[in-house]
Amino acid sequence: MYPCFPTKYEDTFFPTSTPASTMDPTLFHALPLPSAEDEGSERLWQVLRGFESCFGRSPAGAARAPGRVNLIGEHVDYEGYAVLPMAIEQSIYVAFGVAKLATEGENESVGGGVKLLSVANAKPQYKAVTVSMEESEKEIMETLERQETSWAKYVLCGVLGIRDAYSELFQGSDVELQMLVDGDIPAGCGLSSSSALVVASALATTSALKTPMHKPLSRAELAELCRQAEHRVGTMGGGMDQAVACLAQRGVALHLDFSSLPAKSSLVNVPDATAGVTFVVANSLVVAQKAVDAAIRFNKRVVECAIAAKLIAKKANVENWRNVSVDPRVVHPVWQC
């Protein structure tokens, strides 16, 4: 189990920093593997085998971040209000490893910084790409666009987020950070595949480069780090997606309050099948290309919501929404929904 996170969250992430000379399932003990027939288990083995096929070496480990659905609170997290999402089984998986550039090396602790980032995808429609981490962020982003690999911007965001927190791990230019991405979250369908990719990539980076034990990241801190990092893509997201990917637990929803950052979180029990309740998540098949037109669509909604709130506040002569008293008779039915 990666030491930065408490064991009670073992069902969400399964990083390992143990060298992987063989694909022994004990290396991934933080992930519950109920059976060989389990789809998540097979996806894990698929990304591990894919990494070895792609990079010609065994991976050092793998990271996972789940997708999400939002039960209550659309387009309000980035305005500082509360939301109620929950994680889903569909997830993004990132197998990772580190290769020495000067001499051949195994997946072990390295002394130099990251010079190259090589990213591949198990799905053939997403092209592989290698970029130099010695270039500026703008130059790297332009390279990804020029090579038609905009999907890898989300991987880069996760890596750069960790670089923000642990700049010493990127000093020097001796190693290549390698990642293979796989997953079963449909892209661009509103289940937060992009943010899950940012979180999984950030977690993979911390594990691959072995972040210092004296500066561990909590899950809430990782979520906030990823929220800020994803802004590099150009989207003005509020942090719900990253927070649920980092903080969710099985069988419960997550109440997130964004009145301050990092967001305050609390678990909320929701009815399950034993109570005759089933949550159905349907795909409309309408794809949202946030990495392509975020400035036109997603960010426009952020600004629209902010303007609408200001207009209502002006009409009601309210300077601070949080000073408005709410009748308990209104709050109670909401929490009973």
Contacts in CASP RR format, 6 or more apart in sequence:
PFRMAT RR
TARGET T0000
AUTHOR 0000-0000-0000
METHOD contacts of the structure
MODEL  1
MYPCFPTKYEDTFFPTSTPASTMDPTLFHALPLPSAEDEGSERLWQVLRG
FESCFGRSPAGAARAPGRVNLIGEHVDYEGYAVLPMAIEQSIYVAFGVAK
LATEGENESVGGGVKLLSVANAKPQYKAVTVSMEESEKEIMETLERQETS
WAKYVLCGVLGIRDAYSELFQGSDVELQMLVDGDIPAGCGLSSSSALVVA
SALATTSALKTPMHKPLSRAELAELCRQAEHRVGTMGGGMDQAVACLAQR
GVALHLDFSSLPAKSSLVNVPDATAGVTFVVANSLVVAQKAVDAAIRFNK
RVVECAIAAKLIAKKANVENWRNVSVDPRVVHPVWQC
1 7 0 8 1.000
1 10 0 8 1.000
1 29 0 8 1.000
1 30 0 8 1.000
2 13 0 8 1.000
2 15 0 8 1.000
2 16 0 8 1.000
2 17 0 8 1.000
2 30 0 8 1.000
2 203 0 8 1.000
2 206 0 8 1.000
2 207 0 8 1.000
3 213 0 8 1.000
3 216 0 8 1.000
4 206 0 8 1.000
4 211 0 8 1.000
4 216 0 8 1.000
4 217 0 8 1.000
4 218 0 8 1.000
5 13 0 8 1.000
5 218 0 8 1.000
5 219 0 8 1.000
8 249 0 8 1.000
9 219 0 8 1.000
9 247 0 8 1.000
9 249 0 8 1.000
10 30 0 8 1.000
10 31 0 8 1.000
10 32 0 8 1.000
11 31 0 8 1.000
11 32 0 8 1.000
11 249 0 8 1.000
11 250 0 8 1.000
12 64 0 8 1.000
12 65 0 8 1.000
12 66 0 8 1.000
12 87 0 8 1.000
12 246 0 8 1.000
12 248 0 8 1.000
12 249 0 8 1.000
13 30 0 8 1.000
13 63 0 8 1.000
13 64 0 8 1.000
13 65 0 8 1.000
13 203 0 8 1.000
14 28 0 8 1.000
14 29 0 8 1.000
14 30 0 8 1.000
14 31 0 8 1.000
14 44 0 8 1.000
14 62 0 8 1.000
14 63 0 8 1.000
14 64 0 8 1.000
15 30 0 8 1.000
15 61 0 8 1.000
15 62 0 8 1.000
15 63 0 8 1.000
15 203 0 8 1.000
15 204 0 8 1.000
15 206 0 8 1.000
15 207 0 8 1.000
16 27 0 8 1.000
16 28 0 8 1.000
16 29 0 8 1.000
16 30 0 8 1.000
16 60 0 8 1.000
16 61 0 8 1.000
16 62 0 8 1.000
16 207 0 8 1.000
17 60 0 8 1.000
17 61 0 8 1.000
17 207 0 8 1.000
17 208 0 8 1.000
17 210 0 8 1.000
18 27 0 8 1.000
18 60 0 8 1.000
18 61 0 8 1.000
19 60 0 8 1.000
19 106 0 8 1.000
19 107 0 8 1.000
19 108 0 8 1.000
20 27 0 8 1.000
20 58 0 8 1.000
20 59 0 8 1.000
20 60 0 8 1.000
20 61 0 8 1.000
20 107 0 8 1.000
21 58 0 8 1.000
21 106 0 8 1.000
22 58 0 8 1.000
23 45 0 8 1.000
23 48 0 8 1.000
23 49 0 8 1.000
23 52 0 8 1.000
23 58 0 8 1.000
25 33 0 8 1.000
27 61 0 8 1.000
28 44 0 8 1.000
28 61 0 8 1.000
28 62 0 8 1.000
31 44 0 8 1.000
31 64 0 8 1.000
33 41 0 8 1.000
33 44 0 8 1.000
34 41 0 8 1.000
35 41 0 8 1.000
36 42 0 8 1.000
39 89 0 8 1.000
39 184 0 8 1.000
40 89 0 8 1.000
40 91 0 8 1.000
40 184 0 8 1.000
43 91 0 8 1.000
43 93 0 8 1.000
43 182 0 8 1.000
43 183 0 8 1.000
43 184 0 8 1.000
44 62 0 8 1.000
44 64 0 8 1.000
44 93 0 8 1.000
46 122 0 8 1.000
46 182 0 8 1.000
47 62 0 8 1.000
47 93 0 8 1.000
47 94 0 8 1.000
47 95 0 8 1.000
47 122 0 8 1.000
47 180 0 8 1.000
47 181 0 8 1.000
47 182 0 8 1.000
47 183 0 8 1.000
48 59 0 8 1.000
48 61 0 8 1.000
48 62 0 8 1.000
48 95 0 8 1.000
50 95 0 8 1.000
50 122 0 8 1.000
50 180 0 8 1.000
50 182 0 8 1.000
51 57 0 8 1.000
51 58 0 8 1.000
51 59 0 8 1.000
51 95 0 8 1.000
51 96 0 8 1.000
51 97 0 8 1.000
51 178 0 8 1.000
51 180 0 8 1.000
52 58 0 8 1.000
52 59 0 8 1.000
54 120 0 8 1.000
54 128 0 8 1.000
54 180 0 8 1.000
55 97 0 8 1.000
55 99 0 8 1.000
55 118 0 8 1.000
55 120 0 8 1.000
55 178 0 8 1.000
55 180 0 8 1.000
57 97 0 8 1.000
57 99 0 8 1.000
57 106 0 8 1.000
57 107 0 8 1.000
58 107 0 8 1.000
59 95 0 8 1.000
59 96 0 8 1.000
59 97 0 8 1.000
59 107 0 8 1.000
59 180 0 8 1.000
60 96 0 8 1.000
60 97 0 8 1.000
60 98 0 8 1.000
60 107 0 8 1.000
60 207 0 8 1.000
60 208 0 8 1.000
61 95 0 8 1.000
61 96 0 8 1.000
61 97 0 8 1.000
61 107 0 8 1.000
61 204 0 8 1.000
61 207 0 8 1.000
61 208 0 8 1.000
62 93 0 8 1.000
62 94 0 8 1.000
62 95 0 8 1.000
62 96 0 8 1.000
62 204 0 8 1.000
63 93 0 8 1.000
63 94 0 8 1.000
63 96 0 8 1.000
63 200 0 8 1.000
63 201 0 8 1.000
63 203 0 8 1.000
63 204 0 8 1.000
63 207 0 8 1.000
64 91 0 8 1.000
64 92 0 8 1.000
64 93 0 8 1.000
64 94 0 8 1.000
64 200 0 8 1.000
65 91 0 8 1.000
65 92 0 8 1.000
65 195 0 8 1.000
65 196 0 8 1.000
65 197 0 8 1.000
65 199 0 8 1.000
65 200 0 8 1.000
65 203 0 8 1.000
65 245 0 8 1.000
65 246 0 8 1.000
66 87 0 8 1.000
66 88 0 8 1.000
66 89 0 8 1.000
66 90 0 8 1.000
66 91 0 8 1.000
66 196 0 8 1.000
66 244 0 8 1.000
66 245 0 8 1.000
66 248 0 8 1.000
67 87 0 8 1.000
67 88 0 8 1.000
67 90 0 8 1.000
67 91 0 8 1.000
67 92 0 8 1.000
67 185 0 8 1.000
67 191 0 8 1.000
67 192 0 8 1.000
67 193 0 8 1.000
67 195 0 8 1.000
67 196 0 8 1.000
67 241 0 8 1.000
67 244 0 8 1.000
67 245 0 8 1.000
68 85 0 8 1.000
68 86 0 8 1.000
68 87 0 8 1.000
68 88 0 8 1.000
68 191 0 8 1.000
68 192 0 8 1.000
68 196 0 8 1.000
68 240 0 8 1.000
68 241 0 8 1.000
68 244 0 8 1.000
68 245 0 8 1.000
68 248 0 8 1.000
69 85 0 8 1.000
69 86 0 8 1.000
69 88 0 8 1.000
69 191 0 8 1.000
69 279 0 8 1.000
69 281 0 8 1.000
70 83 0 8 1.000
70 84 0 8 1.000
70 85 0 8 1.000
70 240 0 8 1.000
71 84 0 8 1.000
71 85 0 8 1.000
71 86 0 8 1.000
71 253 0 8 1.000
71 270 0 8 1.000
72 83 0 8 1.000
72 84 0 8 1.000
72 334 0 8 1.000
72 337 0 8 1.000
73 81 0 8 1.000
73 82 0 8 1.000
73 83 0 8 1.000
73 84 0 8 1.000
75 301 0 8 1.000
75 302 0 8 1.000
75 305 0 8 1.000
76 82 0 8 1.000
76 83 0 8 1.000
76 305 0 8 1.000
77 83 0 8 1.000
77 237 0 8 1.000
77 238 0 8 1.000
77 239 0 8 1.000
77 240 0 8 1.000
77 256 0 8 1.000
77 258 0 8 1.000
77 263 0 8 1.000
78 236 0 8 1.000
78 237 0 8 1.000
78 238 0 8 1.000
78 239 0 8 1.000
78 258 0 8 1.000
78 302 0 8 1.000
78 305 0 8 1.000
79 302 0 8 1.000
79 305 0 8 1.000
79 306 0 8 1.000
79 309 0 8 1.000
80 238 0 8 1.000
80 258 0 8 1.000
80 259 0 8 1.000
81 257 0 8 1.000
81 258 0 8 1.000
81 259 0 8 1.000
82 255 0 8 1.000
82 256 0 8 1.000
82 257 0 8 1.000
82 258 0 8 1.000
82 259 0 8 1.000
83 240 0 8 1.000
83 255 0 8 1.000
83 256 0 8 1.000
83 258 0 8 1.000
84 253 0 8 1.000
84 254 0 8 1.000
84 255 0 8 1.000
84 256 0 8 1.000
84 268 0 8 1.000
85 240 0 8 1.000
85 241 0 8 1.000
85 244 0 8 1.000
85 248 0 8 1.000
85 253 0 8 1.000
85 254 0 8 1.000
85 256 0 8 1.000
86 244 0 8 1.000
86 248 0 8 1.000
86 251 0 8 1.000
86 252 0 8 1.000
86 253 0 8 1.000
86 254 0 8 1.000
86 270 0 8 1.000
86 279 0 8 1.000
87 244 0 8 1.000
87 245 0 8 1.000
87 248 0 8 1.000
87 249 0 8 1.000
87 250 0 8 1.000
87 254 0 8 1.000
88 185 0 8 1.000
88 191 0 8 1.000
88 281 0 8 1.000
90 183 0 8 1.000
90 184 0 8 1.000
90 185 0 8 1.000
90 186 0 8 1.000
90 191 0 8 1.000
91 183 0 8 1.000
91 184 0 8 1.000
91 185 0 8 1.000
91 196 0 8 1.000
91 200 0 8 1.000
92 181 0 8 1.000
92 182 0 8 1.000
92 183 0 8 1.000
92 185 0 8 1.000
92 193 0 8 1.000
92 196 0 8 1.000
92 197 0 8 1.000
92 199 0 8 1.000
92 200 0 8 1.000
93 181 0 8 1.000
93 182 0 8 1.000
93 183 0 8 1.000
93 200 0 8 1.000
94 155 0 8 1.000
94 179 0 8 1.000
94 180 0 8 1.000
94 181 0 8 1.000
94 182 0 8 1.000
94 197 0 8 1.000
94 200 0 8 1.000
94 201 0 8 1.000
94 203 0 8 1.000
94 204 0 8 1.000
95 179 0 8 1.000
95 180 0 8 1.000
95 182 0 8 1.000
95 204 0 8 1.000
96 177 0 8 1.000
96 178 0 8 1.000
96 179 0 8 1.000
96 180 0 8 1.000
96 204 0 8 1.000
96 205 0 8 1.000
96 207 0 8 1.000
96 208 0 8 1.000
97 107 0 8 1.000
97 177 0 8 1.000
97 178 0 8 1.000
97 179 0 8 1.000
97 208 0 8 1.000
98 107 0 8 1.000
98 108 0 8 1.000
98 110 0 8 1.000
98 175 0 8 1.000
98 176 0 8 1.000
98 177 0 8 1.000
98 178 0 8 1.000
98 208 0 8 1.000
98 209 0 8 1.000
99 105 0 8 1.000
99 175 0 8 1.000
99 176 0 8 1.000
99 178 0 8 1.000
100 110 0 8 1.000
100 174 0 8 1.000
100 175 0 8 1.000
100 176 0 8 1.000
101 115 0 8 1.000
101 116 0 8 1.000
101 173 0 8 1.000
101 174 0 8 1.000
101 175 0 8 1.000
101 176 0 8 1.000
102 174 0 8 1.000
107 208 0 8 1.000
109 210 0 8 1.000
110 174 0 8 1.000
110 175 0 8 1.000
110 209 0 8 1.000
111 174 0 8 1.000
111 175 0 8 1.000
112 171 0 8 1.000
112 172 0 8 1.000
112 173 0 8 1.000
112 174 0 8 1.000
112 175 0 8 1.000
113 169 0 8 1.000
113 170 0 8 1.000
113 171 0 8 1.000
113 172 0 8 1.000
113 173 0 8 1.000
113 174 0 8 1.000
113 175 0 8 1.000
114 133 0 8 1.000
114 159 0 8 1.000
114 169 0 8 1.000
114 170 0 8 1.000
114 173 0 8 1.000
114 175 0 8 1.000
114 176 0 8 1.000
114 177 0 8 1.000
114 209 0 8 1.000
115 132 0 8 1.000
115 133 0 8 1.000
115 134 0 8 1.000
115 172 0 8 1.000
115 173 0 8 1.000
115 174 0 8 1.000
115 175 0 8 1.000
115 176 0 8 1.000
116 130 0 8 1.000
116 131 0 8 1.000
116 132 0 8 1.000
116 133 0 8 1.000
116 175 0 8 1.000
116 176 0 8 1.000
116 177 0 8 1.000
117 130 0 8 1.000
117 131 0 8 1.000
117 133 0 8 1.000
117 155 0 8 1.000
117 156 0 8 1.000
117 159 0 8 1.000
117 176 0 8 1.000
117 177 0 8 1.000
117 179 0 8 1.000
118 128 0 8 1.000
118 129 0 8 1.000
118 130 0 8 1.000
118 176 0 8 1.000
118 177 0 8 1.000
118 178 0 8 1.000
118 179 0 8 1.000
119 128 0 8 1.000
119 129 0 8 1.000
119 130 0 8 1.000
119 149 0 8 1.000
119 152 0 8 1.000
119 155 0 8 1.000
119 156 0 8 1.000
119 179 0 8 1.000
119 180 0 8 1.000
119 181 0 8 1.000
120 128 0 8 1.000
120 179 0 8 1.000
120 180 0 8 1.000
120 181 0 8 1.000
121 127 0 8 1.000
121 128 0 8 1.000
121 151 0 8 1.000
121 180 0 8 1.000
121 181 0 8 1.000
121 182 0 8 1.000
122 180 0 8 1.000
122 181 0 8 1.000
122 182 0 8 1.000
122 183 0 8 1.000
123 182 0 8 1.000
126 149 0 8 1.000
126 151 0 8 1.000
126 152 0 8 1.000
126 181 0 8 1.000
127 147 0 8 1.000
127 148 0 8 1.000
127 149 0 8 1.000
128 149 0 8 1.000
129 143 0 8 1.000
129 144 0 8 1.000
129 147 0 8 1.000
129 149 0 8 1.000
129 152 0 8 1.000
130 176 0 8 1.000
131 140 0 8 1.000
131 143 0 8 1.000
131 144 0 8 1.000
131 156 0 8 1.000
132 140 0 8 1.000
133 140 0 8 1.000
133 159 0 8 1.000
133 163 0 8 1.000
133 170 0 8 1.000
133 173 0 8 1.000
133 177 0 8 1.000
134 173 0 8 1.000
135 143 0 8 1.000
137 160 0 8 1.000
137 232 0 8 1.000
140 156 0 8 1.000
141 153 0 8 1.000
141 156 0 8 1.000
141 232 0 8 1.000
144 150 0 8 1.000
144 152 0 8 1.000
144 153 0 8 1.000
144 156 0 8 1.000
150 291 0 8 1.000
150 292 0 8 1.000
151 187 0 8 1.000
151 291 0 8 1.000
153 232 0 8 1.000
153 233 0 8 1.000
153 291 0 8 1.000
154 194 0 8 1.000
154 195 0 8 1.000
154 197 0 8 1.000
154 198 0 8 1.000
154 201 0 8 1.000
154 230 0 8 1.000
154 233 0 8 1.000
154 291 0 8 1.000
155 179 0 8 1.000
155 181 0 8 1.000
155 197 0 8 1.000
155 198 0 8 1.000
155 201 0 8 1.000
156 201 0 8 1.000
156 232 0 8 1.000
157 198 0 8 1.000
157 201 0 8 1.000
157 226 0 8 1.000
157 229 0 8 1.000
157 230 0 8 1.000
157 232 0 8 1.000
157 233 0 8 1.000
158 198 0 8 1.000
158 199 0 8 1.000
158 201 0 8 1.000
158 202 0 8 1.000
158 205 0 8 1.000
158 226 0 8 1.000
158 229 0 8 1.000
158 230 0 8 1.000
159 177 0 8 1.000
159 201 0 8 1.000
159 202 0 8 1.000
159 205 0 8 1.000
160 229 0 8 1.000
160 232 0 8 1.000
161 202 0 8 1.000
161 225 0 8 1.000
161 226 0 8 1.000
161 228 0 8 1.000
161 229 0 8 1.000
162 169 0 8 1.000
162 202 0 8 1.000
162 205 0 8 1.000
162 206 0 8 1.000
162 209 0 8 1.000
162 211 0 8 1.000
162 225 0 8 1.000
163 169 0 8 1.000
163 170 0 8 1.000
164 225 0 8 1.000
164 228 0 8 1.000
164 229 0 8 1.000
165 211 0 8 1.000
165 215 0 8 1.000
165 217 0 8 1.000
165 225 0 8 1.000
166 206 0 8 1.000
166 209 0 8 1.000
166 211 0 8 1.000
166 212 0 8 1.000
166 215 0 8 1.000
168 212 0 8 1.000
169 209 0 8 1.000
169 211 0 8 1.000
177 205 0 8 1.000
177 208 0 8 1.000
177 209 0 8 1.000
179 201 0 8 1.000
179 204 0 8 1.000
181 197 0 8 1.000
181 200 0 8 1.000
181 201 0 8 1.000
185 191 0 8 1.000
185 192 0 8 1.000
185 193 0 8 1.000
185 196 0 8 1.000
186 193 0 8 1.000
186 283 0 8 1.000
187 193 0 8 1.000
187 194 0 8 1.000
187 287 0 8 1.000
188 194 0 8 1.000
188 287 0 8 1.000
188 288 0 8 1.000
188 289 0 8 1.000
188 290 0 8 1.000
189 283 0 8 1.000
189 284 0 8 1.000
189 285 0 8 1.000
189 286 0 8 1.000
189 287 0 8 1.000
189 288 0 8 1.000
190 288 0 8 1.000
191 281 0 8 1.000
192 241 0 8 1.000
192 244 0 8 1.000
192 245 0 8 1.000
194 230 0 8 1.000
194 233 0 8 1.000
194 241 0 8 1.000
194 290 0 8 1.000
194 291 0 8 1.000
195 226 0 8 1.000
195 230 0 8 1.000
195 239 0 8 1.000
195 241 0 8 1.000
195 242 0 8 1.000
195 245 0 8 1.000
196 241 0 8 1.000
196 245 0 8 1.000
198 226 0 8 1.000
198 229 0 8 1.000
198 230 0 8 1.000
198 242 0 8 1.000
199 222 0 8 1.000
199 223 0 8 1.000
199 226 0 8 1.000
199 242 0 8 1.000
199 245 0 8 1.000
199 246 0 8 1.000
200 245 0 8 1.000
202 222 0 8 1.000
202 225 0 8 1.000
202 226 0 8 1.000
202 229 0 8 1.000
203 222 0 8 1.000
206 217 0 8 1.000
211 217 0 8 1.000
217 225 0 8 1.000
219 246 0 8 1.000
219 247 0 8 1.000
220 243 0 8 1.000
220 246 0 8 1.000
220 247 0 8 1.000
220 262 0 8 1.000
220 263 0 8 1.000
220 265 0 8 1.000
221 262 0 8 1.000
222 246 0 8 1.000
223 239 0 8 1.000
223 242 0 8 1.000
223 243 0 8 1.000
223 245 0 8 1.000
223 246 0 8 1.000
223 247 0 8 1.000
223 262 0 8 1.000
223 263 0 8 1.000
224 239 0 8 1.000
224 242 0 8 1.000
224 261 0 8 1.000
224 262 0 8 1.000
224 263 0 8 1.000
226 242 0 8 1.000
226 245 0 8 1.000
226 246 0 8 1.000
227 237 0 8 1.000
227 238 0 8 1.000
227 239 0 8 1.000
227 242 0 8 1.000
227 243 0 8 1.000
227 261 0 8 1.000
230 237 0 8 1.000
230 242 0 8 1.000
231 237 0 8 1.000
233 290 0 8 1.000
233 291 0 8 1.000
233 294 0 8 1.000
234 294 0 8 1.000
234 295 0 8 1.000
234 299 0 8 1.000
235 290 0 8 1.000
235 294 0 8 1.000
235 298 0 8 1.000
235 299 0 8 1.000
236 298 0 8 1.000
236 299 0 8 1.000
236 302 0 8 1.000
237 298 0 8 1.000
237 302 0 8 1.000
238 258 0 8 1.000
239 258 0 8 1.000
239 263 0 8 1.000
240 256 0 8 1.000
240 258 0 8 1.000
240 263 0 8 1.000
243 254 0 8 1.000
243 256 0 8 1.000
243 262 0 8 1.000
243 263 0 8 1.000
243 265 0 8 1.000
244 254 0 8 1.000
244 256 0 8 1.000
247 254 0 8 1.000
247 256 0 8 1.000
247 265 0 8 1.000
248 254 0 8 1.000
249 267 0 8 1.000
251 270 0 8 1.000
251 272 0 8 1.000
252 267 0 8 1.000
252 268 0 8 1.000
252 269 0 8 1.000
252 270 0 8 1.000
253 267 0 8 1.000
253 268 0 8 1.000
253 269 0 8 1.000
253 270 0 8 1.000
254 265 0 8 1.000
254 266 0 8 1.000
254 267 0 8 1.000
254 268 0 8 1.000
255 265 0 8 1.000
255 266 0 8 1.000
255 267 0 8 1.000
255 268 0 8 1.000
256 263 0 8 1.000
256 264 0 8 1.000
256 265 0 8 1.000
257 263 0 8 1.000
257 264 0 8 1.000
257 265 0 8 1.000
259 322 0 8 1.000
270 277 0 8 1.000
270 279 0 8 1.000
271 277 0 8 1.000
288 297 0 8 1.000
288 298 0 8 1.000
290 297 0 8 1.000
290 298 0 8 1.000
309 321 0 8 1.000
312 318 0 8 1.000
313 319 0 8 1.000
313 321 0 8 1.000
318 324 0 8 1.000
END
